[in-house]
Amino acid sequence: MKKLKVGIAGYGVVGKRRHACILRNPHLEVVAVCDKNLEALRGANGDIRFYTDYKKLLNENLDILLVCLTNDIAPEVTIAGLERGLHVFCEKPPGRNVQDIKNVVEVEKRHPKSKLMYGFNHRYHDSVMDALKLIHSGVLGAIINMRGVYGKSKLITFNQSDWRTKRDLAGGGVLLDQGIHMVDLMRLFAGEFTQVKSFVSNSHWGFSVEDNAYALMRTDKGVVAMLNSSATQWRHRFNLDINLEHGSVILGGILSGTKSYGAETLTVATVDHVNDSGDPKEQVTRYNSDNSWEAEIARFTECILKDEPVDSGSSKDALMTMKLVYKIYYADPIWREVHSIENPEE
């Protein structure tokens, strides 16, 4: 079978990791990569053409464009790929603000044959997929509430670039960069949150983007969620408690390249309302490998080859998740005024 030709715009840590996934996919091959940093391009091997301008990359005979760029330019390049009739996979977040993703969606509508998917790869972790399957089964009843913490020790960790601290490039801080995964998962499990209260702060690190966001949210069905997205979590942490009518589903830890969030586990507590007395029977599953990056690219490829709609990580998912992130920003009146945050529903 003829392989789909892939170009990667942005060849930093994420671009290289996506390339590694493509190498293991029998339906794909990378033919060209682009990055303004020549040092990054030297890491590419094989018969691959290198560019420092994404417009030259788009002159290649491509089927798929992977966008692994900073938030300020990712929407522009995504749009350019769609206009070329390419299938596009873009990393999260879809831009700096809600308008960025709205602009992309308008172009997507004009190119219905092109598949567009966003890289919310936490959806493809085995623990998350198992939790979602269990909740959808109805065995534990309906969701009552959720509590989520996703935190790291600073805005720039490991080998990341400092563009994440600059509002004009990033659009937001730890909530938009990392916490967006937790926001997306809360939407995935509970649906759309229509009421939001929040406190947003940059009081510790002092950058123009937030280092902490605290949110209290509720859906029209009454599911309440509490969220803390933090860049002052000295011991890196990922934890999502989901309490249902007949038990709890707890996602603890997340496998990552840094290994700093601990073991990835799924704890399922089944409640006996008569005999438990607050100490129910639990079953813990530990996951020892992270297949999410490969699984996500494999699903995107399957959507293309089978001409199926993107069912997870679609532009609609990206738009609704970005709207919820900006509802959190907007709900804090001080943060809203200082940073001129617009109402995401307008």
Summary of the structure (lengths in Angstrom):
residues: 346
radius of gyration: 20.3
end to end distance: 47.0
largest distance: 67.5
contacts: 1172
relative contact order: 0.14
helix: 34%
strand: 26%
